[in-house]
Amino acid sequence: MSENDSHEKEKSRDELISTIRNYAHRAEHGSAVVKQSLDRRSSRTGIAAGKATKAARKVKLYNHLKGVPDILAEDLACIFIGINPGVQTSKRGHHYAGPGNLFWPLLYESHCVNEKVTYELDTILPSKYQLGLTNLVDRPTAQASELSDQEMLDAVQTLESKIKRFQPKSVCFVGKSIWLAVYTVISGDKQSKRIRTPDNFEWGWQPQLLASTPVYVVPSTSGRVAAYSRAQKLEMWLPLGQFITSHRSSND
């Protein structure tokens, strides 16, 4: 064998070894990538399972609590719609009974009623003031954030049926998230699993109707919600109070 042949053979062997090493490196790298991908997938699955377990524990946590009954009648000036009963509301069996809730003070200060009323007297609202009370979701929780989007969206059809049945002159959503859940469904996105926000949302009267009924939206009156001051909230309530007063006067 000549010197050149020997050199070429050694060169070919080196190239083959280099090629084999490259394949081995790629295979090792590929295995690591696959392992990382599987680890991430497993982690995501574990997180999802953890969230589901946590949600189930929260539901079980409030199993001993009951919802509060609707206070409704036909042809009311307005039906106020809350998101769901809080713990104190459930225990006391009256609407908006949580400590620090501004619903009852704002109801009076905005002239929706002409005397101070507390949660103990919620049942007099239909007969005396042509007002009603209901919630989107019946299940009590300590915080509204413990409700899922799906739970809220699933409740819209029942709420819409109530409005069709009792035919109030208006409805007021006491909290933006309640209205957004309803808006998502009535705007035609019935299969949505996530709540959507309408373009150019503003507090007060909405361009959309619920079961042919005018819709008014104010911020939550919960003591936990501090994005707006009491004075700001009252300013948002006043136009609704004027509407209700006018309707009630025309029926006297």
VENRASUL-V684232 format. One line per field, one symbol per residue. burial: # if it has 16 or more other ideal C-beta (glycine too) atoms within 10 Angstrom, else .. A space follows every 10 residues. Layout:
burial: ???
//
This chain:
burial: .......... .......... .......... .......... .......... .......... .#..#..#.. ##...##### ######.### .#.#####.. #######.## .##...#.#. .#..##..## ########## ##.#.##.#. ###.##..## .##..#.### ########## ######.... ....#..... ..#..#...# #.######## ##..#..... ..##.##..# #.###.##.. ..
//
